[in-house]
Amino acid sequence: MNTRVEKKAELNRFEVYVDDQLAGLAAYENAGSNRAFTHTEIYPRYEGQGLAKVLIAAALDQTREEKLGVLPFCPFVHRFVGKNDEYLALVPEWARDRLGLPAA
């Protein structure tokens, strides 16, 4: 299985592909110095293959490279960030308490 993640800025989303077939997406809205992740979806045919983790990690890595904070409104992204300290650090301190995430 060959996977890749692409940022589609014109659509405000990241897309994950499996063998060149679109398998899912993570939608976002840029909000000042932060990127708010609002929805993540893996298409039924591709569920259960760990693609959500691949997609979210790549999207968060790209967001970090762009020097933006992360607002994890999407439940998938919220859980991922809460379980991975390296990504929790991307969530601004003011947003952690509001979103029920641990403080740094």
Secondary structure, 3 states (H helix, E strand, C coil): CCEEEEEEHHHCEEEEEECCEEEEEEEEEEECCEEEEEEEEECHHHCCCCHHHHHHHHHHHHHHHCCCEEEECCHHHHHHHHHCHHHHCCCCHHHHHHCCCCCC
